[in-house]
Amino acid sequence: MKLNSCPFCGSENVKFMQSFIDAAVDFIGYQAWCLDCNATGPVGKKSTVRSLWNNRVLEESDGE
């Protein structure tokens, strides 16, 4: 499962990260994580996380 580059900084250094409520006990899913700017995506199953990260729509700046 390939994650696209970071939509915030453009880095290709994006990985899946396990996400926990309590690191000792409660695993709740995965997040996409940019190791360069620390941006993260939503938590969920790997396939859902990949789809949301890879299909993110970037808002265009209006110059303000």
PDB file of N, CA, C and O in Angstrom:
ATOM      1  N   MET A   1       0.844  -1.183   0.000  1.00  0.00           N
ATOM      2  CA  MET A   1       0.000   0.000   0.000  1.00  0.00           C
ATOM      3  C   MET A   1       0.888   1.244   0.000  1.00  0.00           C
ATOM      4  O   MET A   1       1.559   1.529   0.992  1.00  0.00           O
ATOM      5  N   LYS A   2       0.892   1.959  -1.072  1.00  0.00           N
ATOM      6  CA  LYS A   2       1.730   3.147  -1.208  1.00  0.00           C
ATOM      7  C   LYS A   2       0.948   4.383  -0.804  1.00  0.00           C
ATOM      8  O   LYS A   2      -0.197   4.581  -1.209  1.00  0.00           O
ATOM      9  N   LEU A   3       1.593   5.207   0.002  1.00  0.00           N
ATOM     10  CA  LEU A   3       1.017   6.500   0.361  1.00  0.00           C
ATOM     11  C   LEU A   3       1.639   7.568  -0.531  1.00  0.00           C
ATOM     12  O   LEU A   3       2.847   7.558  -0.772  1.00  0.00           O
ATOM     13  N   ASN A   4       0.817   8.481  -1.015  1.00  0.00           N
ATOM     14  CA  ASN A   4       1.323   9.595  -1.821  1.00  0.00           C
ATOM     15  C   ASN A   4       2.160  10.524  -0.962  1.00  0.00           C
ATOM     16  O   ASN A   4       2.176  10.416   0.264  1.00  0.00           O
ATOM     17  N   SER A   5       2.854  11.435  -1.621  1.00  0.00           N
ATOM     18  CA  SER A   5       3.658  12.420  -0.900  1.00  0.00           C
ATOM     19  C   SER A   5       2.774  13.281   0.004  1.00  0.00           C
ATOM     20  O   SER A   5       1.557  13.350  -0.173  1.00  0.00           O
ATOM     21  N   CYS A   6       3.406  13.926   0.964  1.00  0.00           N
ATOM     22  CA  CYS A   6       2.694  14.763   1.926  1.00  0.00           C
ATOM     23  C   CYS A   6       2.060  15.957   1.216  1.00  0.00           C
ATOM     24  O   CYS A   6       2.746  16.660   0.474  1.00  0.00           O
ATOM     25  N   PRO A   7       0.775  16.200   1.426  1.00  0.00           N
ATOM     26  CA  PRO A   7       0.118  17.341   0.781  1.00  0.00           C
ATOM     27  C   PRO A   7       0.516  18.684   1.404  1.00  0.00           C
ATOM     28  O   PRO A   7       0.195  19.742   0.863  1.00  0.00           O
ATOM     29  N   PHE A   8       1.205  18.638   2.526  1.00  0.00           N
ATOM     30  CA  PHE A   8       1.589  19.870   3.203  1.00  0.00           C
ATOM     31  C   PHE A   8       3.006  20.311   2.860  1.00  0.00           C
ATOM     32  O   PHE A   8       3.243  21.489   2.592  1.00  0.00           O
ATOM     33  N   CYS A   9       3.960  19.358   2.867  1.00  0.00           N
ATOM     34  CA  CYS A   9       5.356  19.736   2.611  1.00  0.00           C
ATOM     35  C   CYS A   9       5.935  19.095   1.353  1.00  0.00           C
ATOM     36  O   CYS A   9       7.031  19.458   0.926  1.00  0.00           O
ATOM     37  N   GLY A  10       5.213  18.145   0.754  1.00  0.00           N
ATOM     38  CA  GLY A  10       5.664  17.498  -0.468  1.00  0.00           C
ATOM     39  C   GLY A  10       6.626  16.338  -0.260  1.00  0.00           C
ATOM     40  O   GLY A  10       7.082  15.742  -1.236  1.00  0.00           O
ATOM     41  N   SER A  11       6.942  16.006   0.973  1.00  0.00           N
ATOM     42  CA  SER A  11       7.881  14.929   1.274  1.00  0.00           C
ATOM     43  C   SER A  11       7.338  13.575   0.818  1.00  0.00           C
ATOM     44  O   SER A  11       6.136  13.322   0.888  1.00  0.00           O
ATOM     45  N   GLU A  12       8.227  12.720   0.358  1.00  0.00           N
ATOM     46  CA  GLU A  12       7.889  11.335   0.025  1.00  0.00           C
ATOM     47  C   GLU A  12       8.059  10.431   1.242  1.00  0.00           C
ATOM     48  O   GLU A  12       7.764   9.238   1.169  1.00  0.00           O
ATOM     49  N   ASN A  13       8.528  10.979   2.353  1.00  0.00           N
ATOM     50  CA  ASN A  13       8.828  10.235   3.563  1.00  0.00           C
ATOM     51  C   ASN A  13       7.568  10.094   4.421  1.00  0.00           C
ATOM     52  O   ASN A  13       7.501  10.625   5.530  1.00  0.00           O
ATOM     53  N   VAL A  14       6.570   9.373   3.896  1.00  0.00           N
ATOM     54  CA  VAL A  14       5.278   9.190   4.556  1.00  0.00           C
ATOM     55  C   VAL A  14       5.096   7.703   4.846  1.00  0.00           C
ATOM     56  O   VAL A  14       5.294   6.866   3.965  1.00  0.00           O
ATOM     57  N   LYS A  15       4.726   7.380   6.061  1.00  0.00           N
ATOM     58  CA  LYS A  15       4.590   5.991   6.505  1.00  0.00           C
ATOM     59  C   LYS A  15       3.265   5.793   7.239  1.00  0.00           C
ATOM     60  O   LYS A  15       2.614   6.753   7.651  1.00  0.00           O
ATOM     61  N   PHE A  16       2.880   4.517   7.392  1.00  0.00           N
ATOM     62  CA  PHE A  16       1.763   4.186   8.268  1.00  0.00           C
ATOM     63  C   PHE A  16       2.281   4.148   9.694  1.00  0.00           C
ATOM     64  O   PHE A  16       3.372   3.639   9.954  1.00  0.00           O
ATOM     65  N   MET A  17       1.502   4.684  10.608  1.00  0.00           N
ATOM     66  CA  MET A  17       1.850   4.684  12.025  1.00  0.00           C
ATOM     67  C   MET A  17       0.685   4.042  12.775  1.00  0.00           C
ATOM     68  O   MET A  17      -0.474   4.362  12.510  1.00  0.00           O
ATOM     69  N   GLN A  18       0.982   3.146  13.703  1.00  0.00           N
ATOM     70  CA  GLN A  18      -0.069   2.587  14.543  1.00  0.00           C
ATOM     71  C   GLN A  18      -0.526   3.647  15.523  1.00  0.00           C
ATOM     72  O   GLN A  18       0.287   4.394  16.066  1.00  0.00           O
ATOM     73  N   SER A  19      -1.815   3.709  15.746  1.00  0.00           N
ATOM     74  CA  SER A  19      -2.373   4.714  16.648  1.00  0.00           C
ATOM     75  C   SER A  19      -3.022   4.008  17.842  1.00  0.00           C
ATOM     76  O   SER A  19      -3.691   2.986  17.693  1.00  0.00           O
ATOM     77  N   PHE A  20      -2.808   4.573  19.012  1.00  0.00           N
ATOM     78  CA  PHE A  20      -3.300   3.978  20.259  1.00  0.00           C
ATOM     79  C   PHE A  20      -4.056   5.019  21.080  1.00  0.00           C
ATOM     80  O   PHE A  20      -3.726   6.205  21.050  1.00  0.00           O
ATOM     81  N   ILE A  21      -5.066   4.570  21.808  1.00  0.00           N
ATOM     82  CA  ILE A  21      -5.699   5.411  22.828  1.00  0.00           C
ATOM     83  C   ILE A  21      -4.781   5.439  24.042  1.00  0.00           C
ATOM     84  O   ILE A  21      -4.485   6.495  24.600  1.00  0.00           O
ATOM     85  N   ASP A  22      -4.340   4.252  24.433  1.00  0.00           N
ATOM     86  CA  ASP A  22      -3.402   4.076  25.535  1.00  0.00           C
ATOM     87  C   ASP A  22      -2.322   3.139  25.010  1.00  0.00           C
ATOM     88  O   ASP A  22      -2.599   1.976  24.717  1.00  0.00           O
ATOM     89  N   ALA A  23      -1.111   3.628  24.890  1.00  0.00           N
ATOM     90  CA  ALA A  23      -0.029   2.872  24.259  1.00  0.00           C
ATOM     91  C   ALA A  23       0.180   1.491  24.883  1.00  0.00           C
ATOM     92  O   ALA A  23       0.683   0.587  24.216  1.00  0.00           O
ATOM     93  N   ALA A  24      -0.190   1.320  26.126  1.00  0.00           N
ATOM     94  CA  ALA A  24       0.014   0.032  26.778  1.00  0.00           C
ATOM     95  C   ALA A  24      -1.057  -0.992  26.403  1.00  0.00           C
ATOM     96  O   ALA A  24      -0.831  -2.197  26.517  1.00  0.00           O
ATOM     97  N   VAL A  25      -2.242  -0.506  25.948  1.00  0.00           N
ATOM     98  CA  VAL A  25      -3.348  -1.448  25.797  1.00  0.00           C
ATOM     99  C   VAL A  25      -4.157  -1.301  24.505  1.00  0.00           C
ATOM    100  O   VAL A  25      -4.328  -2.282  23.781  1.00  0.00           O
ATOM    101  N   ASP A  26      -4.646  -0.131  24.206  1.00  0.00           N
ATOM    102  CA  ASP A  26      -5.724   0.031  23.246  1.00  0.00           C
ATOM    103  C   ASP A  26      -5.293   0.478  21.841  1.00  0.00           C
ATOM    104  O   ASP A  26      -5.223   1.675  21.563  1.00  0.00           O
ATOM    105  N   PHE A  27      -5.010  -0.476  20.969  1.00  0.00           N
ATOM    106  CA  PHE A  27      -4.712  -0.182  19.572  1.00  0.00           C
ATOM    107  C   PHE A  27      -6.024   0.159  18.871  1.00  0.00           C
ATOM    108  O   PHE A  27      -6.990  -0.597  18.974  1.00  0.00           O
ATOM    109  N   ILE A  28      -6.072   1.293  18.157  1.00  0.00           N
ATOM    110  CA  ILE A  28      -7.322   1.674  17.497  1.00  0.00           C
ATOM    111  C   ILE A  28      -7.226   1.762  15.980  1.00  0.00           C
ATOM    112  O   ILE A  28      -8.257   1.890  15.319  1.00  0.00           O
ATOM    113  N   GLY A  29      -6.036   1.699  15.406  1.00  0.00           N
ATOM    114  CA  GLY A  29      -5.938   1.739  13.955  1.00  0.00           C
ATOM    115  C   GLY A  29      -4.621   2.332  13.505  1.00  0.00           C
ATOM    116  O   GLY A  29      -3.637   2.341  14.244  1.00  0.00           O
ATOM    117  N   TYR A  30      -4.620   2.826  12.278  1.00  0.00           N
ATOM    118  CA  TYR A  30      -3.420   3.384  11.659  1.00  0.00           C
ATOM    119  C   TYR A  30      -3.664   4.828  11.238  1.00  0.00           C
ATOM    120  O   TYR A  30      -4.806   5.257  11.073  1.00  0.00           O
ATOM    121  N   GLN A  31      -2.575   5.568  11.067  1.00  0.00           N
ATOM    122  CA  GLN A  31      -2.605   6.915  10.513  1.00  0.00           C
ATOM    123  C   GLN A  31      -1.493   7.019   9.484  1.00  0.00           C
ATOM    124  O   GLN A  31      -0.471   6.342   9.596  1.00  0.00           O
ATOM    125  N   ALA A  32      -1.691   7.863   8.484  1.00  0.00           N
ATOM    126  CA  ALA A  32      -0.586   8.245   7.610  1.00  0.00           C
ATOM    127  C   ALA A  32       0.176   9.331   8.358  1.00  0.00           C
ATOM    128  O   ALA A  32      -0.426  10.215   8.968  1.00  0.00           O
ATOM    129  N   TRP A  33       1.502   9.259   8.307  1.00  0.00           N
ATOM    130  CA  TRP A  33       2.340  10.191   9.063  1.00  0.00           C
ATOM    131  C   TRP A  33       3.511  10.632   8.210  1.00  0.00           C
ATOM    132  O   TRP A  33       4.267   9.797   7.713  1.00  0.00           O
ATOM    133  N   CYS A  34       3.671  11.938   8.034  1.00  0.00           N
ATOM    134  CA  CYS A  34       4.823  12.498   7.334  1.00  0.00           C
ATOM    135  C   CYS A  34       5.944  12.654   8.349  1.00  0.00           C
ATOM    136  O   CYS A  34       5.804  13.385   9.330  1.00  0.00           O
ATOM    137  N   LEU A  35       7.050  11.969   8.113  1.00  0.00           N
ATOM    138  CA  LEU A  35       8.165  12.016   9.050  1.00  0.00           C
ATOM    139  C   LEU A  35       8.958  13.312   8.958  1.00  0.00           C
ATOM    140  O   LEU A  35       9.812  13.570   9.806  1.00  0.00           O
ATOM    141  N   ASP A  36       8.690  14.138   7.939  1.00  0.00           N
ATOM    142  CA  ASP A  36       9.418  15.402   7.801  1.00  0.00           C
ATOM    143  C   ASP A  36       8.706  16.576   8.468  1.00  0.00           C
ATOM    144  O   ASP A  36       9.350  17.373   9.150  1.00  0.00           O
ATOM    145  N   CYS A  37       7.382  16.701   8.286  1.00  0.00           N
ATOM    146  CA  CYS A  37       6.677  17.844   8.883  1.00  0.00           C
ATOM    147  C   CYS A  37       5.707  17.423   9.984  1.00  0.00           C
ATOM    148  O   CYS A  37       5.049  18.269  10.590  1.00  0.00           O
ATOM    149  N   ASN A  38       5.614  16.099  10.249  1.00  0.00           N
ATOM    150  CA  ASN A  38       4.745  15.532  11.290  1.00  0.00           C
ATOM    151  C   ASN A  38       3.252  15.666  11.028  1.00  0.00           C
ATOM    152  O   ASN A  38       2.455  15.548  11.958  1.00  0.00           O
ATOM    153  N   ALA A  39       2.857  15.910   9.789  1.00  0.00           N
ATOM    154  CA  ALA A  39       1.429  15.915   9.453  1.00  0.00           C
ATOM    155  C   ALA A  39       0.900  14.497   9.594  1.00  0.00           C
ATOM    156  O   ALA A  39       1.609  13.536   9.295  1.00  0.00           O
ATOM    157  N   THR A  40      -0.339  14.359  10.044  1.00  0.00           N
ATOM    158  CA  THR A  40      -0.978  13.054  10.160  1.00  0.00           C
ATOM    159  C   THR A  40      -2.365  13.117   9.550  1.00  0.00           C
ATOM    160  O   THR A  40      -2.969  14.183   9.433  1.00  0.00           O
ATOM    161  N   GLY A  41      -2.854  11.947   9.164  1.00  0.00           N
ATOM    162  CA  GLY A  41      -4.198  11.833   8.632  1.00  0.00           C
ATOM    163  C   GLY A  41      -5.117  11.215   9.664  1.00  0.00           C
ATOM    164  O   GLY A  41      -4.735  11.033  10.820  1.00  0.00           O
ATOM    165  N   PRO A  42      -6.340  10.889   9.242  1.00  0.00           N
ATOM    166  CA  PRO A  42      -7.307  10.295  10.163  1.00  0.00           C
ATOM    167  C   PRO A  42      -6.903   8.870  10.554  1.00  0.00           C
ATOM    168  O   PRO A  42      -6.082   8.240   9.887  1.00  0.00           O
ATOM    169  N   VAL A  43      -7.490   8.379  11.634  1.00  0.00           N
ATOM    170  CA  VAL A  43      -7.226   7.034  12.140  1.00  0.00           C
ATOM    171  C   VAL A  43      -8.244   6.068  11.555  1.00  0.00           C
ATOM    172  O   VAL A  43      -9.431   6.383  11.467  1.00  0.00           O
ATOM    173  N   GLY A  44      -7.776   4.888  11.154  1.00  0.00           N
ATOM    174  CA  GLY A  44      -8.687   3.872  10.638  1.00  0.00           C
ATOM    175  C   GLY A  44      -7.942   2.660  10.134  1.00  0.00           C
ATOM    176  O   GLY A  44      -6.770   2.462  10.456  1.00  0.00           O
ATOM    177  N   LYS A  45      -8.627   1.838   9.336  1.00  0.00           N
ATOM    178  CA  LYS A  45      -7.999   0.693   8.696  1.00  0.00           C
ATOM    179  C   LYS A  45      -7.002   1.213   7.670  1.00  0.00           C
ATOM    180  O   LYS A  45      -7.172   2.312   7.141  1.00  0.00           O
ATOM    181  N   LYS A  46      -5.958   0.429   7.384  1.00  0.00           N
ATOM    182  CA  LYS A  46      -4.927   0.873   6.447  1.00  0.00           C
ATOM    183  C   LYS A  46      -5.520   1.270   5.094  1.00  0.00           C
ATOM    184  O   LYS A  46      -5.124   2.289   4.528  1.00  0.00           O
ATOM    185  N   SER A  47      -6.451   0.494   4.573  1.00  0.00           N
ATOM    186  CA  SER A  47      -7.014   0.789   3.257  1.00  0.00           C
ATOM    187  C   SER A  47      -7.774   2.114   3.260  1.00  0.00           C
ATOM    188  O   SER A  47      -7.700   2.869   2.292  1.00  0.00           O
ATOM    189  N   THR A  48      -8.498   2.400   4.332  1.00  0.00           N
ATOM    190  CA  THR A  48      -9.244   3.656   4.434  1.00  0.00           C
ATOM    191  C   THR A  48      -8.294   4.828   4.605  1.00  0.00           C
ATOM    192  O   THR A  48      -8.468   5.872   3.977  1.00  0.00           O
ATOM    193  N   VAL A  49      -7.297   4.657   5.446  1.00  0.00           N
ATOM    194  CA  VAL A  49      -6.305   5.707   5.681  1.00  0.00           C
ATOM    195  C   VAL A  49      -5.585   6.056   4.382  1.00  0.00           C
ATOM    196  O   VAL A  49      -5.409   7.230   4.056  1.00  0.00           O
ATOM    197  N   ARG A  50      -5.169   5.025   3.640  1.00  0.00           N
ATOM    198  CA  ARG A  50      -4.478   5.248   2.364  1.00  0.00           C
ATOM    199  C   ARG A  50      -5.371   5.995   1.382  1.00  0.00           C
ATOM    200  O   ARG A  50      -4.925   6.941   0.733  1.00  0.00           O
ATOM    201  N   SER A  51      -6.610   5.581   1.273  1.00  0.00           N
ATOM    202  CA  SER A  51      -7.537   6.222   0.349  1.00  0.00           C
ATOM    203  C   SER A  51      -7.764   7.687   0.702  1.00  0.00           C
ATOM    204  O   SER A  51      -7.749   8.545  -0.181  1.00  0.00           O
ATOM    205  N   LEU A  52      -7.972   7.980   1.972  1.00  0.00           N
ATOM    206  CA  LEU A  52      -8.202   9.369   2.395  1.00  0.00           C
ATOM    207  C   LEU A  52      -6.955  10.228   2.197  1.00  0.00           C
ATOM    208  O   LEU A  52      -7.058  11.368   1.744  1.00  0.00           O
ATOM    209  N   TRP A  53      -5.780   9.693   2.531  1.00  0.00           N
ATOM    210  CA  TRP A  53      -4.529  10.448   2.371  1.00  0.00           C
ATOM    211  C   TRP A  53      -4.236  10.698   0.898  1.00  0.00           C
ATOM    212  O   TRP A  53      -3.900  11.816   0.508  1.00  0.00           O
ATOM    213  N   ASN A  54      -4.364   9.658   0.082  1.00  0.00           N
ATOM    214  CA  ASN A  54      -4.001   9.762  -1.325  1.00  0.00           C
ATOM    215  C   ASN A  54      -4.990  10.570  -2.153  1.00  0.00           C
ATOM    216  O   ASN A  54      -4.638  11.055  -3.228  1.00  0.00           O
ATOM    217  N   ASN A  55      -6.210  10.722  -1.678  1.00  0.00           N
ATOM    218  CA  ASN A  55      -7.234  11.441  -2.437  1.00  0.00           C
ATOM    219  C   ASN A  55      -7.597  12.779  -1.812  1.00  0.00           C
ATOM    220  O   ASN A  55      -8.652  13.336  -2.114  1.00  0.00           O
ATOM    221  N   ARG A  56      -6.743  13.295  -0.954  1.00  0.00           N
ATOM    222  CA  ARG A  56      -6.993  14.565  -0.296  1.00  0.00           C
ATOM    223  C   ARG A  56      -7.048  15.683  -1.329  1.00  0.00           C
ATOM    224  O   ARG A  56      -6.215  15.753  -2.234  1.00  0.00           O
ATOM    225  N   VAL A  57      -8.030  16.545  -1.183  1.00  0.00           N
ATOM    226  CA  VAL A  57      -8.156  17.689  -2.076  1.00  0.00           C
ATOM    227  C   VAL A  57      -7.544  18.890  -1.383  1.00  0.00           C
ATOM    228  O   VAL A  57      -7.944  19.248  -0.275  1.00  0.00           O
ATOM    229  N   LEU A  58      -6.567  19.516  -2.040  1.00  0.00           N
ATOM    230  CA  LEU A  58      -5.914  20.692  -1.482  1.00  0.00           C
ATOM    231  C   LEU A  58      -6.709  21.928  -1.832  1.00  0.00           C
ATOM    232  O   LEU A  58      -7.131  22.101  -2.975  1.00  0.00           O
ATOM    233  N   GLU A  59      -6.917  22.790  -0.850  1.00  0.00           N
ATOM    234  CA  GLU A  59      -7.614  24.049  -1.088  1.00  0.00           C
ATOM    235  C   GLU A  59      -6.640  25.046  -1.682  1.00  0.00           C
ATOM    236  O   GLU A  59      -5.492  25.130  -1.248  1.00  0.00           O
ATOM    237  N   GLU A  60      -7.086  25.795  -2.664  1.00  0.00           N
ATOM    238  CA  GLU A  60      -6.250  26.814  -3.270  1.00  0.00           C
ATOM    239  C   GLU A  60      -6.283  28.064  -2.404  1.00  0.00           C
ATOM    240  O   GLU A  60      -7.335  28.450  -1.894  1.00  0.00           O
ATOM    241  N   SER A  61      -5.136  28.689  -2.243  1.00  0.00           N
ATOM    242  CA  SER A  61      -5.049  29.925  -1.481  1.00  0.00           C
ATOM    243  C   SER A  61      -5.632  31.059  -2.305  1.00  0.00           C
ATOM    244  O   SER A  61      -5.422  31.136  -3.516  1.00  0.00           O
ATOM    245  N   ASP A  62      -6.372  31.943  -1.630  1.00  0.00           N
ATOM    246  CA  ASP A  62      -6.936  33.093  -2.357  1.00  0.00           C
ATOM    247  C   ASP A  62      -6.024  34.318  -2.257  1.00  0.00           C
ATOM    248  O   ASP A  62      -6.420  35.429  -2.609  1.00  0.00           O
ATOM    249  N   GLY A  63      -4.795  34.099  -1.771  1.00  0.00           N
ATOM    250  CA  GLY A  63      -3.824  35.194  -1.717  1.00  0.00           C
ATOM    251  C   GLY A  63      -3.911  36.045  -0.483  1.00  0.00           C
ATOM    252  O   GLY A  63      -3.170  37.022  -0.372  1.00  0.00           O
ATOM    253  N   GLU A  64      -4.780  35.725   0.451  1.00  0.00           N
ATOM    254  CA  GLU A  64      -4.893  36.534   1.665  1.00  0.00           C
ATOM    255  C   GLU A  64      -4.104  35.938   2.789  1.00  0.00           C
ATOM    256  O   GLU A  64      -4.085  36.489   3.890  1.00  0.00           O
TER     257      GLU A  64
END
